[in-house]
Amino acid sequence: MFSMDELLKVALVQTALVWEDPQANRLELERKLGALTSDVDLIVLPEMFTTGFTMNPQRIGKEEGPKTLHWMKTIARQKNVAITGSLVYFDNAVYTNRLFFVEPDGTTSVYDKRHTFTLAGEDKVYHSGNERLMVSYKGFTICPLICYDLRFPVWARNTEDYDVLLYVANWPEPRINAWDALLKARSIENMAYCIGVNRIGVDDSGHQYPGHSVVLDGLGQELAFSTTEEVVTATLSKKHIKEVRDKLKFLNDRDSFILEG
């Protein structure tokens, strides 16, 4: 038998997003989360879940970031669940693509997207972060990252022996093959669960998003996958991670180097 902190049930919210309308998105997400019929430990929302992947943050009221954070804390407290996702956030005179990880007691951890998406000009309008985040929650160590970060394996490298690597995204249809392949590679090379949560639908820039939200185990095996608008659940096990690493020991052969910049 497992103790409660050896299992983690996650809910992946694969949803369409209303363009640049935080209030409409919060209401829709609240409706979807209200329909959850089973207890979960962690709810994962997509990248920029209140606006879509906008390059016009000045159109979003500066008060919307704190309002959404308050909304996340309310959901976490009411449902006794952790909730995470990224949003447009104005802080210290700059805009960031900021991920919040909010626990039921209100404890909040923050990660600013390291690799802003130059192809879309994200680097011109959002300040990038330079520190990774490790969250300890219910016995699991979780490393949350954002979308374009997926293309940079050194940034995701498992030097802290985390259990779960988590990506929230707005990843478009033309490059979805890369999303599928890179998520699987990240899980295999880091011997960790890998969760990818993508949005679905079409945004106001005409980009189509096909979902492909997924949960992969420490060997890259698929535990959950979806291409439709839905909430997908999966249960993670600490025992699985321990057994994989004890048996194969690939992480013991990691090269040592220092990441700069």
Secondary structure, DSSP 8 states (H G I E B T S, - for coil): ---GGGEEEEEEEE----TT-HHHHHHHHHHHHHT--S--SEEE--TTTTT-S-S-GGGS-TTHHHHHHHHHHHHHHHHT-EEEEEEEEEETTEEEEEEEEE-TTS-EEEEE-SS--GGGTHHHHS--------EEETTEEEEEEEGGGGG-TTTT--SS--SEEEEEE---GGGHHHHHHHHHHHHHHHTSEEEEEE-EEE-TT--EEE--EEEE-TTS-EEEEESSSEEEEEEEEHHHHHHHHHHH-GGGG--------
